[in-house]
Amino acid sequence: MLARNNEVEGAVQSIASLEKQFNSWFNYPVIILNDQPFDQHFVDSLTPVVSGQVQFETISNSSDMWGFPGWINIEKARTPMAEQADRGISYAGDGSYHHMCRFNSG
């Protein structure tokens, strides 16, 4: 699961639903990823909700898994993102959101 520190309530709800519907019978481990280190409030809020083991991991911004790939011209990519943000398109100017979408798409 990808989650940010400020999304703790939604993360708790998602994990609680997963536990209620499925994982409470199987106790599979849960891995929660973020592009920033998790704060203690996030860890303390999620840990008791998971029936199995839980791991909190940080995706390195320098890895190929997060951020712009090396072959992308970053300034050229940011120009249309800024233009879309100016037009009010949700998350258009949020680079972290774009990285998350790319990460989720494989």
N, CA, C and O atoms as a GROMACS GRO file, in nm:
protein
  424
    1MET      N    1   0.084  -0.116   0.000
    1MET     CA    2   0.000   0.000   0.000
    1MET      C    3   0.089   0.123   0.000
    1MET      O    4   0.188   0.129   0.073
    2LEU      N    5   0.054   0.221  -0.082
    2LEU     CA    6   0.121   0.351  -0.080
    2LEU      C    7   0.040   0.445   0.006
    2LEU      O    8  -0.082   0.454  -0.012
    3ALA      N    9   0.104   0.517   0.097
    3ALA     CA   10   0.034   0.613   0.181
    3ALA      C   11   0.131   0.719   0.229
    3ALA      O   12   0.250   0.693   0.248
    4ARG      N   13   0.079   0.839   0.248
    4ARG     CA   14   0.158   0.949   0.303
    4ARG      C   15   0.122   0.966   0.450
    4ARG      O   16   0.016   0.921   0.494
    5ASN      N   17   0.209   1.030   0.524
    5ASN     CA   18   0.184   1.053   0.666
    5ASN      C   19   0.052   1.125   0.690
    5ASN      O   20  -0.017   1.095   0.787
    6ASN      N   21   0.016   1.219   0.604
    6ASN     CA   22  -0.107   1.296   0.626
    6ASN      C   23  -0.232   1.218   0.584
    6ASN      O   24  -0.343   1.270   0.597
    7GLU      N   25  -0.216   1.096   0.536
    7GLU     CA   26  -0.329   1.013   0.496
    7GLU      C   27  -0.357   0.902   0.597
    7GLU      O   28  -0.412   0.798   0.562
    8VAL      N   29  -0.320   0.925   0.723
    8VAL     CA   30  -0.329   0.821   0.825
    8VAL      C   31  -0.472   0.772   0.845
    8VAL      O   32  -0.493   0.651   0.858
    9GLU      N   33  -0.570   0.861   0.847
    9GLU     CA   34  -0.709   0.817   0.869
    9GLU      C   35  -0.758   0.727   0.757
    9GLU      O   36  -0.819   0.624   0.782
   10GLY      N   37  -0.730   0.766   0.634
   10GLY     CA   38  -0.770   0.683   0.519
   10GLY      C   39  -0.697   0.550   0.517
   10GLY      O   40  -0.755   0.447   0.481
   11ALA      N   41  -0.569   0.551   0.556
   11ALA     CA   42  -0.491   0.426   0.560
   11ALA      C   43  -0.548   0.332   0.665
   11ALA      O   44  -0.560   0.211   0.641
   12VAL      N   45  -0.584   0.386   0.781
   12VAL     CA   46  -0.645   0.303   0.886
   12VAL      C   47  -0.775   0.243   0.836
   12VAL      O   48  -0.800   0.124   0.856
   13GLN      N   49  -0.858   0.323   0.770
   13GLN     CA   50  -0.986   0.273   0.717
   13GLN      C   51  -0.963   0.164   0.613
   13GLN      O   52  -1.033   0.062   0.613
   14SER      N   53  -0.866   0.184   0.525
   14SER     CA   54  -0.839   0.084   0.420
   14SER      C   55  -0.791  -0.048   0.479
   14SER      O   56  -0.838  -0.155   0.441
   15ILE      N   57  -0.696  -0.039   0.572
   15ILE     CA   58  -0.643  -0.160   0.634
   15ILE      C   59  -0.751  -0.228   0.718
   15ILE      O   60  -0.761  -0.351   0.716
   16ALA      N   61  -0.830  -0.151   0.791
   16ALA     CA   62  -0.938  -0.210   0.871
   16ALA      C   63  -1.037  -0.285   0.782
   16ALA      O   64  -1.084  -0.392   0.820
   17SER      N   65  -1.068  -0.231   0.666
   17SER     CA   66  -1.157  -0.300   0.572
   17SER      C   67  -1.093  -0.428   0.520
   17SER      O   68  -1.159  -0.532   0.514
   18LEU      N   69  -0.965  -0.421   0.483
   18LEU     CA   70  -0.893  -0.540   0.437
   18LEU      C   71  -0.893  -0.647   0.545
   18LEU      O   72  -0.914  -0.765   0.517
   19GLU      N   73  -0.869  -0.606   0.669
   19GLU     CA   74  -0.866  -0.702   0.780
   19GLU      C   75  -1.004  -0.764   0.803
   19GLU      O   76  -1.015  -0.885   0.821
   20LYS      N   77  -1.107  -0.682   0.801
   20LYS     CA   78  -1.243  -0.731   0.826
   20LYS      C   79  -1.287  -0.830   0.719
   20LYS      O   80  -1.347  -0.933   0.750
   21GLN      N   81  -1.258  -0.798   0.594
   21GLN     CA   82  -1.308  -0.878   0.483
   21GLN      C   83  -1.220  -0.997   0.447
   21GLN      O   84  -1.268  -1.092   0.384
   22PHE      N   85  -1.093  -0.994   0.488
   22PHE     CA   86  -1.002  -1.098   0.437
   22PHE      C   87  -0.890  -1.136   0.534
   22PHE      O   88  -0.879  -1.252   0.574
   23ASN      N   89  -0.809  -1.040   0.570
   23ASN     CA   90  -0.681  -1.073   0.633
   23ASN      C   91  -0.692  -1.123   0.777
   23ASN      O   92  -0.598  -1.185   0.827
   24SER      N   93  -0.802  -1.098   0.844
   24SER     CA   94  -0.814  -1.146   0.982
   24SER      C   95  -0.814  -1.299   0.988
   24SER      O   96  -0.786  -1.356   1.093
   25TRP      N   97  -0.844  -1.365   0.875
   25TRP     CA   98  -0.841  -1.511   0.870
   25TRP      C   99  -0.703  -1.566   0.829
   25TRP      O  100  -0.670  -1.680   0.859
   26PHE      N  101  -0.626  -1.485   0.760
   26PHE     CA  102  -0.501  -1.534   0.703
   26PHE      C  103  -0.376  -1.469   0.760
   26PHE      O  104  -0.268  -1.526   0.751
   27ASN      N  105  -0.390  -1.351   0.818
   27ASN     CA  106  -0.278  -1.280   0.882
   27ASN      C  107  -0.158  -1.258   0.791
   27ASN      O  108  -0.044  -1.271   0.834
   28TYR      N  109  -0.185  -1.225   0.665
   28TYR     CA  110  -0.075  -1.194   0.574
   28TYR      C  111  -0.003  -1.068   0.620
   28TYR      O  112  -0.064  -0.979   0.680
   29PRO      N  113   0.126  -1.059   0.593
   29PRO     CA  114   0.197  -0.935   0.627
   29PRO      C  115   0.150  -0.820   0.536
   29PRO      O  116   0.106  -0.843   0.423
   30VAL      N  117   0.160  -0.699   0.587
   30VAL     CA  118   0.121  -0.580   0.513
   30VAL      C  119   0.244  -0.491   0.503
   30VAL      O  120   0.312  -0.465   0.603
   31ILE      N  121   0.273  -0.444   0.384
   31ILE     CA  122   0.385  -0.352   0.362
   31ILE      C  123   0.326  -0.219   0.318
   31ILE      O  124   0.249  -0.212   0.222
   32ILE      N  125   0.364  -0.114   0.388
   32ILE     CA  126   0.315   0.019   0.358
   32ILE      C  127   0.434   0.103   0.312
   32ILE      O  128   0.536   0.111   0.381
   33LEU      N  129   0.421   0.165   0.196
   33LEU     CA  130   0.530   0.240   0.134
   33LEU      C  131   0.499   0.389   0.131
   33LEU      O  132   0.383   0.430   0.122
   34ASN      N  133   0.604   0.468   0.139
   34ASN     CA  134   0.594   0.613   0.134
   34ASN      C  135   0.722   0.665   0.069
   34ASN      O  136   0.825   0.598   0.074
   35ASP      N  137   0.715   0.783   0.009
   35ASP     CA  138   0.837   0.841  -0.046
   35ASP      C  139   0.909   0.927   0.058
   35ASP      O  140   1.014   0.984   0.030
   36GLN      N  141   0.851   0.937   0.177
   36GLN     CA  142   0.912   1.006   0.291
   36GLN      C  143   0.911   0.910   0.410
   36GLN      O  144   0.828   0.819   0.413
   37PRO      N  145   1.000   0.927   0.506
   37PRO     CA  146   0.994   0.840   0.625
   37PRO      C  147   0.860   0.857   0.698
   37PRO      O  148   0.807   0.968   0.706
   38PHE      N  149   0.807   0.748   0.750
   38PHE     CA  150   0.681   0.754   0.824
   38PHE      C  151   0.704   0.818   0.959
   38PHE      O  152   0.805   0.794   1.025
   39ASP      N  153   0.608   0.902   1.001
   39ASP     CA  154   0.619   0.959   1.136
   39ASP      C  155   0.562   0.860   1.237
   39ASP      O  156   0.492   0.766   1.200
   40GLN      N  157   0.594   0.881   1.363
   40GLN     CA  158   0.557   0.786   1.469
   40GLN      C  159   0.406   0.776   1.484
   40GLN      O  160   0.354   0.669   1.515
   41HIS      N  161   0.335   0.886   1.463
   41HIS     CA  162   0.188   0.883   1.472
   41HIS      C  163   0.130   0.786   1.369
   41HIS      O  164   0.039   0.709   1.401
   42PHE      N  165   0.182   0.788   1.248
   42PHE     CA  166   0.135   0.698   1.143
   42PHE      C  167   0.160   0.553   1.183
   42PHE      O  168   0.071   0.469   1.176
   43VAL      N  169   0.283   0.525   1.226
   43VAL     CA  170   0.320   0.388   1.265
   43VAL      C  171   0.234   0.340   1.382
   43VAL      O  172   0.183   0.229   1.380
   44ASP      N  173   0.218   0.426   1.483
   44ASP     CA  174   0.140   0.388   1.601
   44ASP      C  175  -0.008   0.369   1.568
   44ASP      O  176  -0.075   0.290   1.634
   45SER      N  177  -0.058   0.440   1.468
   45SER     CA  178  -0.199   0.428   1.429
   45SER      C  179  -0.226   0.302   1.347
   45SER      O  180  -0.332   0.241   1.361
   46LEU      N  181  -0.132   0.263   1.263
   46LEU     CA  182  -0.154   0.150   1.172
   46LEU      C  183  -0.117   0.015   1.233
   46LEU      O  184  -0.182  -0.085   1.205
   47THR      N  185  -0.015   0.012   1.314
   47THR     CA  186   0.036  -0.116   1.366
   47THR      C  187  -0.072  -0.200   1.434
   47THR      O  188  -0.081  -0.319   1.405
   48PRO      N  189  -0.154  -0.145   1.524
   48PRO     CA  190  -0.253  -0.230   1.590
   48PRO      C  191  -0.368  -0.275   1.501
   48PRO      O  192  -0.444  -0.364   1.539
   49VAL      N  193  -0.383  -0.216   1.384
   49VAL     CA  194  -0.494  -0.250   1.294
   49VAL      C  195  -0.464  -0.377   1.214
   49VAL      O  196  -0.556  -0.446   1.171
   50VAL      N  197  -0.335  -0.407   1.194
   50VAL     CA  198  -0.294  -0.520   1.111
   50VAL      C  199  -0.283  -0.646   1.197
   50VAL      O  200  -0.220  -0.645   1.303
   51SER      N  201  -0.346  -0.755   1.150
   51SER     CA  202  -0.343  -0.881   1.227
   51SER      C  203  -0.210  -0.954   1.212
   51SER      O  204  -0.169  -1.026   1.304
   52GLY      N  205  -0.144  -0.938   1.100
   52GLY     CA  206  -0.014  -1.001   1.078
   52GLY      C  207   0.097  -0.901   1.102
   52GLY      O  208   0.078  -0.799   1.170
   53GLN      N  209   0.212  -0.929   1.047
   53GLN     CA  210   0.324  -0.835   1.058
   53GLN      C  211   0.300  -0.716   0.968
   53GLN      O  212   0.233  -0.727   0.865
   54VAL      N  213   0.354  -0.601   1.006
   54VAL     CA  214   0.344  -0.482   0.924
   54VAL      C  215   0.483  -0.421   0.910
   54VAL      O  216   0.557  -0.411   1.007
   55GLN      N  217   0.516  -0.381   0.788
   55GLN     CA  218   0.644  -0.316   0.760
   55GLN      C  219   0.616  -0.178   0.702
   55GLN      O  220   0.527  -0.162   0.618
   56PHE      N  221   0.693  -0.081   0.746
   56PHE     CA  222   0.684   0.055   0.695
   56PHE      C  223   0.815   0.083   0.622
   56PHE      O  224   0.921   0.086   0.684
   57GLU      N  225   0.807   0.103   0.491
   57GLU     CA  226   0.926   0.120   0.409
   57GLU      C  227   0.922   0.254   0.336
   57GLU      O  228   0.815   0.306   0.304
   58THR      N  229   1.040   0.307   0.309
   58THR     CA  230   1.053   0.431   0.234
   58THR      C  231   1.111   0.400   0.097
   58THR      O  232   1.214   0.333   0.085
   59ILE      N  233   1.046   0.448  -0.006
   59ILE     CA  234   1.094   0.433  -0.142
   59ILE      C  235   1.197   0.543  -0.166
   59ILE      O  236   1.168   0.661  -0.146
   60SER      N  237   1.314   0.506  -0.206
   60SER     CA  238   1.420   0.603  -0.230
   60SER      C  239   1.388   0.691  -0.350
   60SER      O  240   1.353   0.641  -0.457
   61ASN      N  241   1.399   0.822  -0.333
   61ASN     CA  242   1.377   0.914  -0.445
   61ASN      C  243   1.482   0.898  -0.553
   61ASN      O  244   1.461   0.938  -0.667
   62SER      N  245   1.596   0.839  -0.518
   62SER     CA  246   1.703   0.822  -0.616
   62SER      C  247   1.689   0.692  -0.696
   62SER      O  248   1.766   0.666  -0.788
   63SER      N  249   1.591   0.611  -0.659
   63SER     CA  250   1.576   0.482  -0.728
   63SER      C  251   1.500   0.500  -0.858
   63SER      O  252   1.438   0.604  -0.882
   64ASP      N  253   1.506   0.399  -0.942
   64ASP     CA  254   1.431   0.400  -1.067
   64ASP      C  255   1.282   0.381  -1.044
   64ASP      O  256   1.201   0.400  -1.135
   65MET      N  257   1.246   0.343  -0.921
   65MET     CA  258   1.105   0.316  -0.891
   65MET      C  259   1.026   0.442  -0.859
   65MET      O  260   0.903   0.440  -0.867
   66TRP      N  261   1.092   0.550  -0.824
   66TRP     CA  262   1.023   0.672  -0.783
   66TRP      C  263   1.094   0.790  -0.846
   66TRP      O  264   1.216   0.787  -0.862
   67GLY      N  265   1.022   0.890  -0.881
   67GLY     CA  266   1.084   1.008  -0.941
   67GLY      C  267   1.082   0.997  -1.093
   67GLY      O  268   1.028   0.902  -1.150
   68PHE      N  269   1.143   1.095  -1.155
   68PHE     CA  270   1.151   1.096  -1.300
   68PHE      C  271   1.261   1.001  -1.346
   68PHE      O  272   1.370   1.003  -1.289
   69PRO      N  273   1.236   0.918  -1.447
   69PRO     CA  274   1.342   0.834  -1.502
   69PRO      C  275   1.454   0.922  -1.558
   69PRO      O  276   1.430   1.037  -1.597
   70GLY      N  277   1.573   0.870  -1.562
   70GLY     CA  278   1.688   0.946  -1.607
   70GLY      C  279   1.678   1.001  -1.747
   70GLY      O  280   1.743   1.101  -1.779
   71TRP      N  281   1.599   0.938  -1.832
   71TRP     CA  282   1.590   0.981  -1.970
   71TRP      C  283   1.486   1.092  -1.992
   71TRP      O  284   1.470   1.139  -2.104
   72ILE      N  285   1.417   1.133  -1.886
   72ILE     CA  286   1.315   1.238  -1.897
   72ILE      C  287   1.380   1.375  -1.876
   72ILE      O  288   1.458   1.394  -1.783
   73ASN      N  289   1.346   1.470  -1.961
   73ASN     CA  290   1.385   1.610  -1.942
   73ASN      C  291   1.288   1.668  -1.839
   73ASN      O  292   1.172   1.694  -1.870
   74ILE      N  293   1.336   1.687  -1.715
   74ILE     CA  294   1.249   1.724  -1.606
   74ILE      C  295   1.180   1.858  -1.629
   74ILE      O  296   1.060   1.872  -1.604
   75GLU      N  297   1.255   1.957  -1.676
   75GLU     CA  298   1.194   2.088  -1.701
   75GLU      C  299   1.086   2.080  -1.810
   75GLU      O  300   0.982   2.144  -1.801
   76LYS      N  301   1.113   2.000  -1.912
   76LYS     CA  302   1.015   1.983  -2.019
   76LYS      C  303   0.889   1.913  -1.967
   76LYS      O  304   0.778   1.942  -2.012
   77ALA      N  305   0.905   1.821  -1.873
   77ALA     CA  306   0.791   1.751  -1.814
   77ALA      C  307   0.712   1.843  -1.721
   77ALA      O  308   0.590   1.834  -1.715
   78ARG      N  309   0.780   1.929  -1.649
   78ARG     CA  310   0.713   2.016  -1.552
   78ARG      C  311   0.632   2.127  -1.618
   78ARG      O  312   0.535   2.175  -1.560
   79THR      N  313   0.670   2.168  -1.736
   79THR     CA  314   0.598   2.278  -1.803
   79THR      C  315   0.451   2.243  -1.826
   79THR      O  316   0.365   2.321  -1.785
   80PRO      N  317   0.417   2.130  -1.890
   80PRO     CA  318   0.275   2.099  -1.907
   80PRO      C  319   0.205   2.068  -1.775
   80PRO      O  320   0.085   2.091  -1.761
   81MET      N  321   0.280   2.015  -1.677
   81MET     CA  322   0.219   1.991  -1.545
   81MET      C  323   0.175   2.124  -1.484
   81MET      O  324   0.066   2.134  -1.427
   82ALA      N  325   0.259   2.226  -1.494
   82ALA     CA  326   0.226   2.359  -1.441
   82ALA      C  327   0.109   2.420  -1.517
   82ALA      O  328   0.022   2.484  -1.457
   83GLU      N  329   0.107   2.402  -1.647
   83GLU     CA  330  -0.004   2.454  -1.728
   83GLU      C  331  -0.136   2.388  -1.688
   83GLU      O  332  -0.239   2.455  -1.678
   84GLN      N  333  -0.133   2.258  -1.665
   84GLN     CA  334  -0.253   2.187  -1.621
   84GLN      C  335  -0.296   2.234  -1.482
   84GLN      O  336  -0.416   2.248  -1.456
   85ALA      N  337  -0.200   2.256  -1.394
   85ALA     CA  338  -0.232   2.306  -1.259
   85ALA      C  339  -0.298   2.443  -1.268
   85ALA      O  340  -0.392   2.472  -1.194
   86ASP      N  341  -0.248   2.527  -1.357
   86ASP     CA  342  -0.306   2.661  -1.376
   86ASP      C  343  -0.451   2.653  -1.424
   86ASP      O  344  -0.530   2.743  -1.398
   87ARG      N  345  -0.484   2.545  -1.494
   87ARG     CA  346  -0.622   2.526  -1.542
   87ARG      C  347  -0.710   2.458  -1.438
   87ARG      O  348  -0.828   2.432  -1.462
   88GLY      N  349  -0.653   2.429  -1.321
   88GLY     CA  350  -0.731   2.371  -1.211
   88GLY      C  351  -0.745   2.221  -1.214
   88GLY      O  352  -0.833   2.167  -1.148
   89ILE      N  353  -0.662   2.152  -1.290
   89ILE     CA  354  -0.670   2.006  -1.297
   89ILE      C  355  -0.610   1.948  -1.168
   89ILE      O  356  -0.497   1.980  -1.132
   90SER      N  357  -0.687   1.864  -1.101
   90SER     CA  358  -0.646   1.806  -0.973
   90SER      C  359  -0.512   1.736  -0.984
   90SER      O  360  -0.488   1.659  -1.078
   91TYR      N  361  -0.426   1.761  -0.890
   91TYR     CA  362  -0.295   1.697  -0.875
   91TYR      C  363  -0.198   1.725  -0.989
   91TYR      O  364  -0.089   1.669  -0.992
   92ALA      N  365  -0.236   1.810  -1.083
   92ALA     CA  366  -0.151   1.832  -1.201
   92ALA      C  367  -0.013   1.883  -1.164
   92ALA      O  368   0.086   1.842  -1.224
   93GLY      N  369  -0.004   1.971  -1.067
   93GLY     CA  370   0.124   2.027  -1.029
   93GLY      C  371   0.195   1.953  -0.919
   93GLY      O  372   0.302   1.996  -0.875
   94ASP      N  373   0.140   1.842  -0.875
   94ASP     CA  374   0.197   1.765  -0.764
   94ASP      C  375   0.286   1.654  -0.819
   94ASP      O  376   0.239   1.547  -0.857
   95GLY      N  377   0.416   1.682  -0.821
   95GLY     CA  378   0.511   1.584  -0.876
   95GLY      C  379   0.505   1.451  -0.803
   95GLY      O  380   0.517   1.346  -0.867
   96SER      N  381   0.488   1.454  -0.672
   96SER     CA  382   0.481   1.330  -0.595
   96SER      C  383   0.363   1.244  -0.640
   96SER      O  384   0.373   1.121  -0.645
   97TYR      N  385   0.251   1.308  -0.672
   97TYR     CA  386   0.135   1.235  -0.720
   97TYR      C  387   0.164   1.166  -0.854
   97TYR      O  388   0.126   1.051  -0.875
   98HIS      N  389   0.232   1.237  -0.943
   98HIS     CA  390   0.269   1.178  -1.073
   98HIS      C  391   0.364   1.059  -1.053
   98HIS      O  392   0.352   0.958  -1.122
   99HIS      N  393   0.456   1.072  -0.960
   99HIS     CA  394   0.549   0.962  -0.932
   99HIS      C  395   0.473   0.841  -0.876
   99HIS      O  396   0.502   0.727  -0.911
  100MET      N  397   0.373   0.867  -0.789
  100MET     CA  398   0.294   0.760  -0.733
  100MET      C  399   0.218   0.687  -0.844
  100MET      O  400   0.215   0.564  -0.845
  101CYS      N  401   0.158   0.762  -0.936
  101CYS     CA  402   0.085   0.699  -1.046
  101CYS      C  403   0.177   0.612  -1.130
  101CYS      O  404   0.141   0.500  -1.168
  102ARG      N  405   0.295   0.664  -1.159
  102ARG     CA  406   0.392   0.587  -1.237
  102ARG      C  407   0.434   0.461  -1.162
  102ARG      O  408   0.446   0.354  -1.222
  103PHE      N  409   0.455   0.473  -1.030
  103PHE     CA  410   0.493   0.359  -0.948
  103PHE      C  411   0.384   0.254  -0.952
  103PHE      O  412   0.413   0.135  -0.971
  104ASN      N  413   0.259   0.295  -0.935
  104ASN     CA  414   0.147   0.201  -0.934
  104ASN      C  415   0.124   0.134  -1.068
  104ASN      O  416   0.072   0.022  -1.073
  105SER      N  417   0.162   0.199  -1.176
  105SER     CA  418   0.139   0.140  -1.307
  105SER      C  419   0.247   0.041  -1.348
  105SER      O  420   0.239  -0.020  -1.454
  106GLY      N  421   0.346   0.026  -1.263
  106GLY     CA  422   0.445  -0.078  -1.286
  106GLY      C  423   0.566  -0.032  -1.355
  106GLY      O  424   0.657  -0.112  -1.380
   0.00000   0.00000   0.00000
